[in-house]
Amino acid sequence: MDYGQSIEIELSFDDAVPKVKEAFKEQGFGTLTEIDVRATLKEKIGRDIEPYTILGTCNPDLASRALDVDRSIGLLLPCNVVVTERDGKTVVQALNPQVVVSVPDDERLKPIADEAAERIDRALTSLVGG
């Protein structure tokens, strides 16, 4: 099982981050956290890397349903989305929700992960003009 999906988009990194947040918002995901990994590594250990941002996204309805099945699922939330540059291109990566539900291995979580995956697919597809 792949633990994520990856797409390249025709936007600069700086333009991509807000577009990614908007695409996920249209699918019911809010952005709870935004971590500028590049700035953090520079500040903490003096290391320079490519632009790299982790967005912690959450769909409240899906999260609520998952928590009703297993309160400990919160350890695996929110769903992370990465926006970075690779070989001069902007790349967006999203966690595969099936990975999250494979940890507790509870079949009741599978339909929730399936719905999350569909919404994530729609968000990523909208970013590449599909």
C-alpha positions as CSV (number, residue, x, y, z in Angstrom):
1,M,0.0,0.0,0.0
2,D,1.4,3.4,-0.9
3,Y,1.2,5.8,2.0
4,G,0.5,8.8,-0.1
5,Q,-0.4,10.3,-3.5
6,S,1.8,12.8,-5.3
7,I,1.0,15.2,-8.1
8,E,2.9,18.0,-9.8
9,I,1.2,21.3,-10.4
10,E,1.8,24.3,-12.7
11,L,2.1,26.8,-9.9
12,S,5.0,28.3,-8.0
13,F,5.5,27.0,-4.5
14,D,4.3,30.4,-3.1
15,D,1.1,30.3,-5.2
16,A,0.5,26.6,-4.6
17,V,0.2,26.6,-0.8
18,P,-3.0,28.8,-0.7
19,K,-4.4,26.9,-3.7
20,V,-3.9,23.6,-2.0
21,K,-5.6,24.8,1.1
22,E,-8.5,26.1,-0.9
23,A,-8.8,22.8,-2.9
24,F,-9.0,20.8,0.3
25,K,-11.4,23.3,1.9
26,E,-13.8,22.7,-1.0
27,Q,-13.8,19.0,-0.1
28,G,-14.6,19.8,3.6
29,F,-11.0,19.8,5.0
30,G,-9.9,22.7,7.2
31,T,-6.2,23.5,7.6
32,L,-5.5,23.1,11.3
33,T,-1.7,23.5,11.2
34,E,0.8,24.8,8.7
35,I,4.5,24.0,9.3
36,D,7.2,25.7,7.3
37,V,9.8,22.9,7.5
38,R,12.3,25.0,5.6
39,A,12.2,27.9,8.0
40,T,12.1,25.6,11.1
41,L,15.2,23.6,10.0
42,K,17.0,26.9,9.1
43,E,16.2,28.4,12.5
44,K,16.9,25.3,14.6
45,I,19.9,23.7,13.0
46,G,21.0,26.1,10.3
47,R,20.1,23.7,7.5
48,D,18.9,25.0,4.1
49,I,16.4,22.8,2.2
50,E,13.9,23.4,-0.6
51,P,10.6,25.0,0.2
52,Y,8.7,22.4,2.2
53,T,5.4,23.0,4.0
54,I,3.3,20.4,5.9
55,L,-0.4,21.2,6.1
56,G,-2.4,19.4,8.8
57,T,-5.9,19.0,7.3
58,C,-9.0,17.7,8.9
59,N,-12.6,17.0,7.7
60,P,-14.6,17.4,11.0
61,D,-17.4,15.1,9.9
62,L,-15.0,12.3,9.0
63,A,-12.8,12.9,12.1
64,S,-15.9,12.7,14.3
65,R,-17.1,9.5,12.7
66,A,-13.6,7.9,13.1
67,L,-13.4,9.0,16.8
68,D,-16.7,7.4,17.4
69,V,-15.2,4.1,16.2
70,D,-11.9,4.4,18.0
71,R,-11.0,7.3,20.3
72,S,-7.3,6.6,19.9
73,I,-7.5,7.4,16.1
74,G,-6.7,10.9,17.1
75,L,-3.1,9.9,17.4
76,L,-3.1,9.5,13.7
77,L,-4.9,12.7,12.8
78,P,-4.9,15.1,11.1
79,C,-4.3,14.1,7.5
80,N,-1.0,15.6,6.3
81,V,-0.6,17.3,3.0
82,V,2.9,18.3,1.8
83,V,3.7,21.1,-0.6
84,T,7.3,21.2,-1.8
85,E,9.6,21.7,-4.7
86,R,11.4,18.9,-6.5
87,D,13.6,19.3,-9.6
88,G,12.2,22.8,-10.1
89,K,8.6,21.7,-10.0
90,T,5.9,22.1,-7.3
91,V,4.8,18.8,-5.8
92,V,1.7,18.2,-3.7
93,Q,1.6,15.0,-1.6
94,A,-1.4,13.7,0.4
95,L,-1.5,11.0,3.0
96,N,-3.5,7.9,1.9
97,P,-6.2,7.6,4.6
98,Q,-6.1,3.8,4.3
99,V,-2.7,4.0,6.0
100,V,-4.3,5.7,9.0
101,V,-6.9,3.0,9.4
102,S,-4.5,0.2,8.8
103,V,-2.8,0.9,12.1
104,P,-5.8,0.1,14.4
105,D,-6.9,-2.5,11.8
106,D,-10.6,-1.9,12.5
107,E,-12.9,-2.6,9.5
108,R,-15.4,-0.1,10.8
109,L,-12.9,2.7,9.9
110,K,-12.6,1.5,6.2
111,P,-15.7,3.3,4.9
112,I,-14.6,6.6,6.5
113,A,-11.1,6.2,5.0
114,D,-12.7,5.4,1.6
115,E,-14.7,8.7,1.8
116,A,-11.6,10.6,2.9
117,A,-9.7,9.2,0.0
118,E,-12.4,10.2,-2.5
119,R,-12.4,13.7,-1.2
120,I,-8.6,13.9,-1.3
121,D,-8.6,12.6,-4.9
122,R,-11.1,15.3,-5.9
123,A,-9.0,18.0,-4.2
124,L,-5.8,16.8,-5.9
125,T,-7.6,16.5,-9.3
126,S,-8.9,20.0,-9.0
127,L,-5.3,21.3,-8.6
128,V,-4.2,19.8,-11.9
129,G,-7.3,21.1,-13.8
130,G,-9.1,17.8,-13.9
